Amino acid sequence: MGDSRWLSLDSSPRTWWTEIATAPEGDAVSIGASGGLFFFGGYVESAKAKAYEVLYGARAWLGKRLDARWENDPFGSSIRASREEYLQLFSEAKSQAYPEVDATEKEMGLYLNREWLDDLALHTQIVKKKETKLAYPHGRLLYSILRREIADRGLDHVTVLETGTARGFSALCMAKALSDSGVSGAIVTIDVLPHLKPQIWNCIDDHEGRKTRADLLSPWSSLTRSVLFLQGDTLRLVERVGLPRINFAFLDAQHTRKSVLAEFNAVASRQLSGDIVFFDDVTPDLFPGVVDAVNEIELRGDYAVRRLSISAQRAYAWATRR
Ligand SMILES: C[S@@+](CC[C@H](N)C(=O)[O-])C[C@H]1O[C@@H](n2cnc3c(N)ncnc32)[C@H](O)[C@@H]1O
């Protein structure tokens, strides 16, 4: 899968063009809030280029300062729960039944290995939080819907864009879909959280000391090889990710109407018939902005939208390009 880890970031003006070609396995690319990590000053001879340099240098500086807040323990600086508590939460989440998800899996005819899923979830989904119940069946849906698309369209190279990496759970479920389908491709995933900074993640692994996301995901290194982790704000990055085609997207970052629509529009301009965008948290009481965005997308008419509710707290939708 060597080639699949090449990524072109085109963030006009043209002097900003660069290629990220040789990121080592599990590496991350930090774009910064300004979207401007790389600046090639080949145009310094001209005053115009100098002006660009100063302007964008300042933007990059400001962006780095804005991003700094994500570098300092966004999940808190101390361990949230004992190992036993995490295991108890895991046992409750694992035993939940989701008949609607079972039915969708059956319809797709492709099933994610449950032992594999539960093991990944223990390290990347089981967190201590007050508000909502832990639930990770979206991993099964992403896997079976993506694999069905690959099979139905006869794809042999697949590009996936994800917004909202968090600890990497969904990115790995989609990487497994590519791997189990025997196709090449890449998962490009964006989050404001750093990939290579050791931190507390509010998960069972915190009991082994601070880990980077790369450390957390190291047991799945054969899959992270096909994942490119980008750090930065999706609103600044989605337009700049130089992917000519996005076969499948999972939008799971900021849950506002504005963000979801901006991300969707960036993705839609790179999709063709049969390509899919999947949405999490399409729940009116919790995330009305996501619900509004999905409704608006459906009204436009160029995507067929399906919805799946598994509880008052968790619902999904996916839109297939007509
Ligand atoms: C619900 S979590 C993603 C969960 C993940 N997709 C999964 O299923 O395991 C949302 C993530 O989006 C990130 N996020 C929120 N707003 C963002 C933004 N504007 N740009 C980039 N990342 C953002 C948060 O840092 C958080 O990690």
The ligand as an SDF file (V2000), in Angstrom:
LIG
                    3D

 27 29  0  0  0  0  0  0  0  0999 V2000
  -17.1550   12.2840   17.9810 C   0  0  0  0  0  0  0  0  0  0  0  0
  -15.4250   12.4540   17.9320 S   0  0  0  0  0  0  0  0  0  0  0  0
  -14.9550   11.4510   16.5820 C   0  0  0  0  0  0  0  0  0  0  0  0
  -15.1000    9.9850   16.8770 C   0  0  0  0  0  0  0  0  0  0  0  0
  -14.4820    9.0630   15.8490 C   0  0  0  0  0  0  0  0  0  0  0  0
  -14.9360    9.3590   14.5210 N   0  0  0  0  0  0  0  0  0  0  0  0
  -14.8250    7.6360   16.1790 C   0  0  0  0  0  0  0  0  0  0  0  0
  -15.8850    7.1420   15.7350 O   0  0  0  0  0  0  0  0  0  0  0  0
  -14.0490    7.0100   16.8860 O   0  0  0  0  0  0  0  0  0  0  0  0
  -15.2280   14.0450   17.3060 C   0  0  0  0  0  0  0  0  0  0  0  0
  -13.7880   14.4730   17.0760 C   0  0  0  0  0  0  0  0  0  0  0  0
  -13.8220   15.6090   16.2400 O   0  0  0  0  0  0  0  0  0  0  0  0
  -12.7920   16.4910   16.6010 C   0  0  0  0  0  0  0  0  0  0  0  0
  -13.1990   17.8260   16.1460 N   0  0  0  0  0  0  0  0  0  0  0  0
  -14.2540   18.5710   16.5660 C   0  0  0  0  0  0  0  0  0  0  0  0
  -14.3270   19.7200   15.8830 N   0  0  0  0  0  0  0  0  0  0  0  0
  -13.3050   19.7000   14.9910 C   0  0  0  0  0  0  0  0  0  0  0  0
  -12.8680   20.5860   13.9860 C   0  0  0  0  0  0  0  0  0  0  0  0
  -13.4980   21.7310   13.7490 N   0  0  0  0  0  0  0  0  0  0  0  0
  -11.7810   20.2470   13.2410 N   0  0  0  0  0  0  0  0  0  0  0  0
  -11.1450   19.0720   13.4680 C   0  0  0  0  0  0  0  0  0  0  0  0
  -11.5180   18.1940   14.4040 N   0  0  0  0  0  0  0  0  0  0  0  0
  -12.5850   18.4870   15.1520 C   0  0  0  0  0  0  0  0  0  0  0  0
  -12.6880   16.3430   18.1180 C   0  0  0  0  0  0  0  0  0  0  0  0
  -11.3890   16.6810   18.5390 O   0  0  0  0  0  0  0  0  0  0  0  0
  -13.0240   14.8810   18.3210 C   0  0  0  0  0  0  0  0  0  0  0  0
  -11.8580   14.1070   18.4380 O   0  0  0  0  0  0  0  0  0  0  0  0
  1  2  1  0
  2  3  1  0
  2 10  1  0
  3  4  1  0
  4  5  1  0
  5  6  1  0
  5  7  1  0
  7  8  2  0
  7  9  1  0
 10 11  1  0
 11 12  1  0
 11 26  1  0
 12 13  1  0
 13 14  1  0
 13 24  1  0
 14 15  1  0
 14 23  1  0
 15 16  2  0
 16 17  1  0
 17 18  1  0
 17 23  2  0
 18 19  1  0
 18 20  2  0
 20 21  1  0
 21 22  2  0
 22 23  1  0
 24 25  1  0
 24 26  1  0
 26 27  1  0
M  CHG  2   2   1   9  -1
M  END
$$$$
